[in-house]
Amino acid sequence: LRLAGRRNNTQYDSWEEIPIGTRCQILELGKFAFRMLRNQRLVFTEADLKQYSISQEAIQLGFLVTTDRSPSAREKQWRFSHLTFQENISALFIAFCDNMSPQYIVSLVKGLGPMSGRLRTFWIFLAAHLNHACLETLLNSLMIRSKDRIVFIEPEISKQPRAPAA
């Protein structure tokens, strides 16, 4: 993960290397990104950022950029620098937020739509970030057909270490 904000130009090799405060800001942005993604919003306003209490520090991480204002726009508009950033940060929020049980994750993502649709990249990121047990719970709860799992998810599951047999 490379953070290239105004105050930062650092590359981290793992989530654990990122300072706690920065992780909190990324998760803050991730929660916002997920809400916007769920509502099919790719562009948002200053009022949206205020409504969801997005801090100036989170904005300065470099994931958000301003858009060119249309003549009818009254306030500054924002978006993630690329849709894949919005999808990945959303998946990070779901996977790394401490208080999320597999059942709560299921309730969050249930209404997002098919894994093969417009959110395919989000689902791939989520599969990559979740641990194996949580991913299995999610797939079972969403009643994902075996054929879809093999084509879409199984490559991600096979990359994750399994717990040793007891």
LUMSE-94458 format. One record per residue (C-alpha): residue number from 1; x, y, z. Coordinates in steps of 0.25 Angstrom, whole numbers, plus 5000, padded with zeros to 4 digits. Each point is the difference from the previous one (the first is absolute). Layout:
<pt resi="NUM" east="X" north="Y" up="Z"/>
...
! end
This chain:
<pt resi="1" east="5000" north="5000" up="5000"/>
<pt resi="2" east="5006" north="5013" up="4996"/>
<pt resi="3" east="4995" north="5013" up="5007"/>
<pt resi="4" east="5003" north="5012" up="4992"/>
<pt resi="5" east="4992" north="5011" up="5007"/>
<pt resi="6" east="5005" north="5014" up="5002"/>
<pt resi="7" east="5008" north="4996" up="5013"/>
<pt resi="8" east="5003" north="4986" up="4996"/>
<pt resi="9" east="5007" north="4993" up="4989"/>
<pt resi="10" east="5003" north="4986" up="5007"/>
<pt resi="11" east="4998" north="4986" up="4995"/>
<pt resi="12" east="4996" north="4989" up="5010"/>
<pt resi="13" east="5002" north="4985" up="4997"/>
<pt resi="14" east="4989" north="4996" up="5010"/>
<pt resi="15" east="4988" north="5005" up="5007"/>
<pt resi="16" east="5007" north="4998" up="5013"/>
<pt resi="17" east="5011" north="5010" up="4996"/>
<pt resi="18" east="4991" north="5011" up="4998"/>
<pt resi="19" east="5000" north="5009" up="5013"/>
<pt resi="20" east="4987" north="4998" up="5008"/>
<pt resi="21" east="4995" north="5015" up="4998"/>
<pt resi="22" east="5001" north="4998" up="4985"/>
<pt resi="23" east="4993" north="4987" up="5000"/>
<pt resi="24" east="4989" north="5006" up="5008"/>
<pt resi="25" east="4999" north="5011" up="4989"/>
<pt resi="26" east="5000" north="4990" up="4989"/>
<pt resi="27" east="4989" north="4992" up="5007"/>
<pt resi="28" east="4992" north="5013" up="5002"/>
<pt resi="29" east="5001" north="5002" up="4985"/>
<pt resi="30" east="4997" north="4986" up="4997"/>
<pt resi="31" east="4987" north="5001" up="5008"/>
<pt resi="32" east="4997" north="5012" up="4992"/>
<pt resi="33" east="5004" north="4993" up="4987"/>
<pt resi="34" east="4991" north="4988" up="5003"/>
<pt resi="35" east="4988" north="5009" up="5002"/>
<pt resi="36" east="5002" north="5008" up="4988"/>
<pt resi="37" east="5003" north="4987" up="4992"/>
<pt resi="38" east="4987" north="4993" up="5006"/>
<pt resi="39" east="4992" north="5013" up="4995"/>
<pt resi="40" east="5007" north="5000" up="4986"/>
<pt resi="41" east="5006" north="5013" up="5003"/>
<pt resi="42" east="5014" north="5003" up="4994"/>
<pt resi="43" east="4999" north="5015" up="5001"/>
<pt resi="44" east="4997" north="5007" up="5013"/>
<pt resi="45" east="5000" north="5013" up="5006"/>
<pt resi="46" east="5006" north="5008" up="5012"/>
<pt resi="47" east="4987" north="4998" up="5007"/>
<pt resi="48" east="5001" north="4985" up="4999"/>
<pt resi="49" east="5014" north="5000" up="5006"/>
<pt resi="50" east="4995" north="5008" up="5011"/>
<pt resi="51" east="4988" north="4991" up="5002"/>
<pt resi="52" east="5008" north="4988" up="5002"/>
<pt resi="53" east="5011" north="5008" up="5008"/>
<pt resi="54" east="5012" north="4997" up="4991"/>
<pt resi="55" east="5012" north="5007" up="5006"/>
<pt resi="56" east="5009" north="5009" up="4993"/>
<pt resi="57" east="5011" north="4990" up="5003"/>
<pt resi="58" east="4993" north="4989" up="4993"/>
<pt resi="59" east="4997" north="5009" up="4988"/>
<pt resi="60" east="5015" north="5003" up="4999"/>
<pt resi="61" east="5004" north="4986" up="4999"/>
<pt resi="62" east="4999" north="5002" up="4985"/>
<pt resi="63" east="4989" north="4990" up="4996"/>
<pt resi="64" east="4990" north="5011" up="4998"/>
<pt resi="65" east="5001" north="5011" up="4989"/>
<pt resi="66" east="4991" north="5011" up="4996"/>
<pt resi="67" east="4992" north="5000" up="4987"/>
<pt resi="68" east="4998" north="5010" up="4990"/>
<pt resi="69" east="4988" north="5008" up="5004"/>
<pt resi="70" east="4989" north="5001" up="4991"/>
<pt resi="71" east="4994" north="5014" up="4998"/>
<pt resi="72" east="4988" north="4996" up="5008"/>
<pt resi="73" east="5008" north="4994" up="5012"/>
<pt resi="74" east="4999" north="5009" up="5012"/>
<pt resi="75" east="5011" north="4993" up="5008"/>
<pt resi="76" east="5013" north="4993" up="4998"/>
<pt resi="77" east="4998" north="4985" up="4995"/>
<pt resi="78" east="5009" north="4989" up="5004"/>
<pt resi="79" east="5002" north="4986" up="4995"/>
<pt resi="80" east="5010" north="4989" up="5003"/>
<pt resi="81" east="5012" north="5001" up="4990"/>
<pt resi="82" east="4995" north="4987" up="4993"/>
<pt resi="83" east="4988" north="4991" up="5003"/>
<pt resi="84" east="5010" north="4988" up="5004"/>
<pt resi="85" east="5005" north="5009" up="5011"/>
<pt resi="86" east="4985" north="5002" up="5005"/>
<pt resi="87" east="4998" north="4985" up="4999"/>
<pt resi="88" east="5013" north="4996" up="5006"/>
<pt resi="89" east="4998" north="5009" up="5012"/>
<pt resi="90" east="4986" north="4996" up="5002"/>
<pt resi="91" east="5005" north="4985" up="5000"/>
<pt resi="92" east="5011" north="5004" up="5010"/>
<pt resi="93" east="4989" north="5006" up="5009"/>
<pt resi="94" east="4992" north="4988" up="5000"/>
<pt resi="95" east="5012" north="4990" up="5002"/>
<pt resi="96" east="5008" north="5008" up="5011"/>
<pt resi="97" east="4989" north="5007" up="5008"/>
<pt resi="98" east="5002" north="4993" up="5014"/>
<pt resi="99" east="4985" north="4999" up="5004"/>
<pt resi="100" east="4995" north="4993" up="4987"/>
<pt resi="101" east="4996" north="4986" up="5002"/>
<pt resi="102" east="4998" north="4991" up="4987"/>
<pt resi="103" east="4985" north="5001" up="5003"/>
<pt resi="104" east="5001" north="5016" up="5000"/>
<pt resi="105" east="5008" north="5000" up="4987"/>
<pt resi="106" east="4989" north="4991" up="4994"/>
<pt resi="107" east="4989" north="5011" up="5004"/>
<pt resi="108" east="5009" north="5011" up="4994"/>
<pt resi="109" east="5003" north="4994" up="4986"/>
<pt resi="110" east="4987" north="4992" up="4998"/>
<pt resi="111" east="4993" north="5011" up="4992"/>
<pt resi="112" east="5012" north="5004" up="4991"/>
<pt resi="113" east="4996" north="4991" up="4988"/>
<pt resi="114" east="5007" north="4989" up="4993"/>
<pt resi="115" east="5015" north="4997" up="5000"/>
<pt resi="116" east="5001" north="5000" up="4985"/>
<pt resi="117" east="4993" north="5014" up="4999"/>
<pt resi="118" east="5005" north="5014" up="5001"/>
<pt resi="119" east="5006" north="4997" up="5014"/>
<pt resi="120" east="5009" north="4988" up="4995"/>
<pt resi="121" east="5013" north="5007" up="5004"/>
<pt resi="122" east="4994" north="5003" up="5014"/>
<pt resi="123" east="4997" north="4985" up="5002"/>
<pt resi="124" east="5014" north="4996" up="4995"/>
<pt resi="125" east="5006" north="5010" up="5010"/>
<pt resi="126" east="4991" north="4995" up="5011"/>
<pt resi="127" east="5004" north="4986" up="4998"/>
<pt resi="128" east="5015" north="5003" up="5000"/>
<pt resi="129" east="4998" north="5008" up="5013"/>
<pt resi="130" east="4991" north="4990" up="5008"/>
<pt resi="131" east="5006" north="4989" up="5008"/>
<pt resi="132" east="4996" north="4986" up="4995"/>
<pt resi="133" east="4989" north="4997" up="5011"/>
<pt resi="134" east="4993" north="5013" up="4998"/>
<pt resi="135" east="5000" north="4999" up="4985"/>
<pt resi="136" east="4994" north="4986" up="5001"/>
<pt resi="137" east="4989" north="5005" up="5009"/>
<pt resi="138" east="4997" north="5012" up="4990"/>
<pt resi="139" east="4999" north="4991" up="4988"/>
<pt resi="140" east="4991" north="4990" up="5007"/>
<pt resi="141" east="4991" north="5011" up="5006"/>
<pt resi="142" east="4999" north="5006" up="4986"/>
<pt resi="143" east="4997" north="4987" up="4994"/>
<pt resi="144" east="5011" north="5001" up="4989"/>
<pt resi="145" east="4999" north="4988" up="4991"/>
<pt resi="146" east="5012" north="4991" up="4999"/>
<pt resi="147" east="5002" north="5003" up="4986"/>
<pt resi="148" east="5001" north="5015" up="5003"/>
<pt resi="149" east="5010" north="4998" up="5012"/>
<pt resi="150" east="5009" north="4992" up="4991"/>
<pt resi="151" east="5001" north="5010" up="4989"/>
<pt resi="152" east="5000" north="5012" up="5009"/>
<pt resi="153" east="5004" north="4998" up="5014"/>
<pt resi="154" east="5008" north="4987" up="5001"/>
<pt resi="155" east="5013" north="5006" up="4994"/>
<pt resi="156" east="5000" north="5010" up="5012"/>
<pt resi="157" east="4997" north="4990" up="5010"/>
<pt resi="158" east="5011" north="4991" up="4996"/>
<pt resi="159" east="5010" north="5011" up="5002"/>
<pt resi="160" east="4996" north="5001" up="5015"/>
<pt resi="161" east="5007" north="4992" up="5011"/>
<pt resi="162" east="4991" north="4990" up="5006"/>
<pt resi="163" east="5000" north="4997" up="5015"/>
<pt resi="164" east="5007" north="4988" up="5004"/>
<pt resi="165" east="4992" north="4987" up="5003"/>
<pt resi="166" east="4997" north="4998" up="5014"/>
! end
